[in-house]
Amino acid sequence: MVQDLGQLIPALQAAKKSLQAIEPLTREQRLDNLAKLAEAWGREFESATAAQLAQESGLSETLVRAWDFAGAKAYLRSWLQGEIAASQSAVTEGAVARVQHQPRGVISLLQPRFHGPRLFIERFAPAYLAGNPVLVKMSSKTPTAAVLVDRWLREAGIPEEHAVVVGGQSADYANLLVKHPAVSAVSAVGRRETLLAIYKDCAELGRAFQGFAGGRATMFVMDVQDADAWGKLLGSSLEDGKGQRPYDNLRVFVLEKDEKTQLANLETAMSRFPQARLSGHLTQCSEDHQAEALGPVILFSSIKYPFDLAKWVNNASTGFAVQMFGPLERLEKIAPKLDVGAILANRDFDPAESVLFGTKESVIGDTQLSSTGSFFSQRTQRRGL
């Protein structure tokens, strides 16, 4: 594991050289290594390390165990099943043009403080399966996460030159992980402003870039709802999801002119869901996450005009998706202004619509998460004889 700046440049150079060493590994061999990684992840589930990771990240141990351990392992296994099925169903015919997938090159994965191991899995798996060397920068505030990820990679038989874990202060590494000539692509999760700055650097250098931000869904309710109607609107999140699905972490907006009536009716509706919490602004993300580990949290806010919704969801951590309820002709005018992963008008979420768990589906760049997609691989065609 890279622990200081002096080790990073040699690690970057070694990663670039290892591109040729990874390529001879078959797709099946890389799938097998990822399956071993899933097993290594599972062995850590009962470990006291979860408590240490929770303490460092400011989250509850309940959430860390459910998300970074059990959730990450379940996600990786499910993802691997899909990749194996895709490999088995692929058909090649000699006279038909074949699409071949080549590795993109060295990829930097930049991690936030919260949910580091889980977000690492979602992006590392397709990057490695596509044959790319990977450098992953874990938050300096969660050194336990970096140690864990490094150990799990080695237990899975993935050598350090194929997957380098970088610790230490983030500011010391930012330029190298984005701008070093060995880097071909950058995948980042974090604040929107940070992602825009990285995107600008990548565009100038010709790097591929993908960025994800935002961990809450937004609900905008234009018309006044009585308590029964509010109960139906929130029932799926509060009863079925228990607040643990990304689109259950709701921030609810209403119009200012209706605020008192809407809030009174919403409070009546939520009294039927004792595990849920109704709140205004939570000042700290860590408080927000800890509260959500115990039960659903609904953040209630009002806006003066419907178009004000864009000011909030486009510039805050509420951009996972938006549900809007009201006259369709008015909602259709608001929708184009919203920069979010998904927009639903007058309907609830289908679980199949959740591509990323806890992050906004598309913020900036190429957000493809398949090993054969346009971000992690490059496509070439050749014709059979």
MILUMKE-644704 format. One record per residue (C-alpha): x, y, z; residue number from 1; residue in one letter. Coordinates in steps of 0.05 Angstrom, whole numbers, plus 5000, padded with zeros to 4 digits. Layout:
REM MILUMKE-644704
X,Y,Z,NUM,a
...
***
This chain:
REM MILUMKE-644704
5000,5000,5000,1,m
5026,5069,4982,2,v
5032,5111,5046,3,q
5071,5172,5023,4,d
5081,5215,4962,5,l
5150,5187,4947,6,g
5120,5118,4934,7,q
5065,5142,4888,8,l
5104,5157,4824,9,i
5139,5089,4824,10,p
5071,5058,4837,11,a
5040,5095,4777,12,l
5098,5073,4732,13,q
5091,5001,4756,14,a
5016,5003,4744,15,a
5026,5025,4672,16,k
5077,4970,4660,17,k
5030,4919,4691,18,s
4978,4931,4636,19,l
5014,4880,4594,20,q
5018,4832,4653,21,a
4943,4835,4666,22,i
4923,4825,4594,23,e
4945,4751,4589,24,p
4897,4735,4646,25,l
4833,4709,4616,26,t
4766,4740,4633,27,r
4750,4676,4671,28,e
4813,4682,4713,29,q
4795,4754,4731,30,r
4724,4733,4748,31,l
4753,4680,4793,32,d
4797,4731,4829,33,n
4736,4776,4839,34,l
4698,4717,4868,35,a
4756,4707,4917,36,k
4751,4781,4934,37,l
4677,4772,4952,38,a
4696,4715,4999,39,e
4751,4756,5031,40,a
4700,4812,5042,41,w
4653,4763,5076,42,g
4705,4738,5126,43,r
4711,4809,5153,44,e
4637,4816,5168,45,f
4641,4791,5240,46,e
4706,4826,5254,47,s
4714,4881,5306,48,a
4745,4920,5249,49,t
4675,4943,5231,50,a
4672,4981,5296,51,a
4738,5016,5280,52,q
4714,5034,5210,53,l
4649,5061,5239,54,a
4687,5104,5289,55,q
4732,5134,5236,56,e
4677,5149,5186,57,s
4628,5178,5237,58,g
4575,5127,5218,59,l
4539,5077,5261,60,s
4567,5006,5265,61,e
4499,4980,5243,62,t
4504,5019,5178,63,l
4576,5000,5165,64,v
4562,4926,5174,65,r
4500,4929,5131,66,a
4531,4972,5076,67,w
4606,4962,5072,68,d
4606,4889,5090,69,f
4541,4851,5076,70,a
4517,4901,5023,71,g
4583,4903,4986,72,a
4590,4828,4985,73,k
4519,4818,4961,74,a
4529,4870,4907,75,y
4594,4839,4882,76,l
4564,4769,4880,77,r
4503,4794,4842,78,s
4546,4834,4794,79,w
4591,4774,4781,80,l
4530,4730,4765,81,q
4509,4781,4713,82,g
4578,4784,4682,83,e
4583,4708,4680,84,i
4515,4703,4648,85,a
4535,4755,4597,86,a
4598,4716,4580,87,s
4560,4651,4571,88,q
4508,4682,4526,89,s
4557,4717,4480,90,a
4555,4688,4410,91,v
4609,4697,4358,92,t
4600,4679,4285,93,e
4657,4678,4236,94,g
4623,4720,4182,95,a
4596,4772,4229,96,v
4633,4834,4253,97,a
4659,4821,4324,98,r
4666,4873,4377,99,v
4729,4865,4417,100,q
4741,4900,4484,101,h
4810,4926,4501,102,q
4829,4954,4569,103,p
4825,5030,4577,104,r
4891,5035,4615,105,g
4910,5057,4685,106,v
4848,5080,4722,107,i
4847,5124,4785,108,s
4788,5111,4832,109,l
4779,5170,4879,110,l
4739,5155,4943,111,q
4699,5197,4992,112,p
4701,5190,5067,113,r
4634,5154,5075,114,f
4622,5083,5050,115,h
4691,5076,5021,116,g
4694,5000,5014,117,p
4625,4995,4983,118,r
4636,5049,4931,119,l
4704,5018,4917,120,f
4672,4951,4898,121,i
4622,4983,4851,122,e
4677,5013,4808,123,r
4736,4968,4820,124,f
4701,4904,4796,125,a
4687,4929,4725,126,p
4754,4964,4720,127,a
4793,4901,4738,128,y
4750,4853,4698,129,l
4763,4896,4636,130,a
4838,4886,4647,131,g
4856,4955,4674,132,n
4909,4968,4728,133,p
4874,5008,4783,134,v
4898,5059,4834,135,l
4847,5071,4889,136,v
4853,5132,4935,137,k
4817,5119,5001,138,m
4801,5178,5046,139,s
4857,5197,5094,140,s
4803,5203,5148,141,k
4788,5128,5144,142,t
4856,5092,5144,143,p
4823,5028,5167,144,t
4784,5025,5101,145,a
4849,5030,5062,146,a
4882,4975,5103,147,v
4821,4929,5095,148,l
4815,4939,5020,149,v
4890,4927,5010,150,d
4887,4863,5051,151,r
4825,4836,5015,152,w
4857,4848,4947,153,l
4919,4809,4966,154,r
4878,4752,4996,155,e
4841,4748,4929,156,a
4908,4738,4893,157,g
4908,4807,4860,158,i
4980,4833,4862,159,p
4995,4904,4882,160,e
5018,4926,4813,161,e
4948,4908,4787,162,h
4911,4944,4843,163,a
4947,4997,4884,164,v
4914,5025,4947,165,v
4936,5095,4964,166,v
4931,5124,5035,167,g
4953,5190,5065,168,g
4929,5261,5056,169,q
4885,5270,4995,170,s
4913,5338,4976,171,a
4983,5309,4968,172,d
4960,5260,4915,173,y
4905,5295,4876,174,a
4947,5323,4819,175,n
4986,5259,4808,176,l
4926,5213,4809,177,l
4891,5256,4757,178,v
4947,5288,4717,179,k
5004,5237,4715,180,h
5017,5213,4643,181,p
5007,5140,4664,182,a
4934,5154,4682,183,v
4883,5140,4627,184,s
4817,5151,4664,185,a
4790,5177,4730,186,v
4728,5153,4766,187,s
4709,5198,4826,188,a
4655,5202,4879,189,v
4648,5266,4919,190,g
4623,5337,4921,191,r
4597,5366,4856,192,r
4647,5425,4858,193,e
4705,5376,4866,194,t
4681,5333,4809,195,l
4674,5393,4762,196,l
4747,5413,4777,197,a
4772,5342,4763,198,i
4729,5338,4700,199,y
4760,5402,4674,200,k
4831,5374,4685,201,d
4812,5308,4651,202,c
4781,5344,4591,203,a
4845,5385,4581,204,e
4888,5323,4586,205,l
4844,5278,4543,206,g
4828,5231,4602,207,r
4763,5193,4606,208,a
4723,5215,4667,209,f
4663,5194,4707,210,q
4636,5226,4770,211,g
4581,5210,4819,212,f
4553,5256,4873,213,a
4492,5260,4917,214,g
4462,5208,4962,215,g
4390,5230,4973,216,r
4327,5227,4933,217,a
4281,5287,4929,218,t
4205,5288,4931,219,m
4169,5350,4907,220,f
4094,5354,4923,221,v
4059,5413,4890,222,m
3987,5400,4912,223,d
3963,5400,4984,224,v
3958,5328,5009,225,q
3918,5304,5069,226,d
3948,5256,5120,227,a
3922,5194,5084,228,d
3952,5218,5018,229,a
4019,5232,5051,230,w
4018,5162,5081,231,g
4009,5132,5012,232,k
4065,5175,4982,233,l
4114,5155,5036,234,l
4090,5085,5051,235,g
4138,5049,5004,236,s
4198,5084,5034,237,s
4177,5080,5107,238,l
4147,5010,5106,239,e
4180,4969,5051,240,d
4249,5000,5047,241,g
4258,5019,5120,242,k
4297,5079,5096,243,g
4355,5037,5072,244,q
4346,5041,4996,245,r
4377,5102,4963,246,p
4310,5129,4941,247,y
4283,5121,5012,248,d
4329,5175,5038,249,n
4281,5230,5022,250,l
4282,5305,5024,251,r
4211,5330,5015,252,v
4196,5398,4984,253,f
4129,5434,4985,254,v
4109,5504,4964,255,l
4116,5559,5017,256,e
4043,5580,5011,257,k
4022,5510,5033,258,d
4077,5497,5083,259,e
4037,5499,5148,260,k
3981,5455,5122,261,t
4028,5406,5088,262,q
4073,5400,5149,263,l
4014,5387,5196,264,a
3986,5333,5150,265,n
4055,5303,5140,266,l
4066,5299,5216,267,e
4000,5264,5224,268,t
4018,5214,5170,269,a
4087,5200,5200,270,m
4058,5187,5269,271,s
4037,5120,5239,272,r
4110,5104,5226,273,f
4144,5106,5295,274,p
4211,5084,5267,275,q
4214,5145,5221,276,a
4240,5214,5237,277,r
4217,5280,5209,278,l
4269,5335,5210,279,s
4291,5401,5180,280,g
4362,5411,5157,281,h
4414,5365,5189,282,l
4478,5403,5195,283,t
4526,5345,5191,284,q
4528,5288,5141,285,c
4551,5241,5195,286,s
4489,5257,5237,287,e
4446,5245,5176,288,d
4478,5177,5162,289,h
4474,5155,5235,290,q
4401,5173,5239,291,a
4386,5135,5175,292,e
4419,5073,5203,293,a
4365,5071,5257,294,l
4306,5086,5213,295,g
4281,5130,5156,296,p
4295,5205,5159,297,v
4250,5253,5121,298,i
4278,5323,5113,299,l
4223,5374,5103,300,f
4233,5440,5066,301,s
4193,5492,5028,302,s
4207,5531,4965,303,i
4173,5594,4939,304,k
4167,5575,4866,305,y
4168,5506,4833,306,p
4229,5523,4791,307,f
4268,5536,4856,308,d
4272,5461,4862,309,l
4330,5461,4813,310,a
4372,5506,4858,311,k
4370,5453,4911,312,w
4376,5387,4875,313,v
4428,5410,4825,314,n
4476,5436,4878,315,n
4468,5391,4938,316,a
4471,5319,4959,317,s
4398,5309,4941,318,t
4410,5292,4868,319,g
4402,5217,4867,320,f
4332,5223,4836,321,a
4269,5264,4840,322,v
4196,5243,4849,323,q
4147,5298,4831,324,m
4073,5298,4846,325,f
4025,5349,4816,326,g
3995,5371,4749,327,p
4034,5336,4694,328,l
4037,5396,4648,329,e
4072,5436,4703,330,r
4119,5379,4722,331,l
4141,5372,4650,332,e
4165,5444,4650,333,k
4206,5434,4713,334,i
4238,5367,4693,335,a
4287,5394,4640,336,p
4318,5440,4693,337,k
4337,5383,4740,338,l
4406,5352,4737,339,d
4391,5285,4771,340,v
4398,5211,4760,341,g
4324,5198,4748,342,a
4259,5236,4746,343,i
4191,5205,4761,344,l
4126,5241,4752,345,a
4066,5219,4794,346,n
4093,5149,4808,347,r
4136,5111,4857,348,d
4204,5079,4845,349,f
4215,5010,4819,350,d
4275,4977,4854,351,p
4302,4958,4785,352,a
4312,5032,4772,353,e
4366,5036,4825,354,s
4432,5026,4787,355,v
4479,5056,4838,356,l
4468,5046,4913,357,f
4472,5112,4949,358,g
4501,5155,4893,359,t
4471,5196,4839,360,k
4463,5156,4776,361,e
4493,5206,4728,362,s
4528,5270,4744,363,v
4587,5282,4698,364,i
4621,5243,4643,365,g
4613,5170,4623,366,d
4577,5135,4681,367,t
4577,5066,4648,368,q
4593,5012,4701,369,l
4599,4951,4657,370,s
4666,4918,4645,371,s
4651,4920,4570,372,t
4622,4990,4573,373,g
4651,5052,4542,374,s
4686,5077,4605,375,f
4726,5016,4628,376,f
4741,4988,4560,377,s
4754,5010,4489,378,q
4718,4975,4432,379,r
4748,4953,4366,380,t
4716,4913,4311,381,q
4744,4859,4266,382,r
4710,4816,4215,383,r
4714,4741,4217,384,g
4738,4704,4156,385,l
***
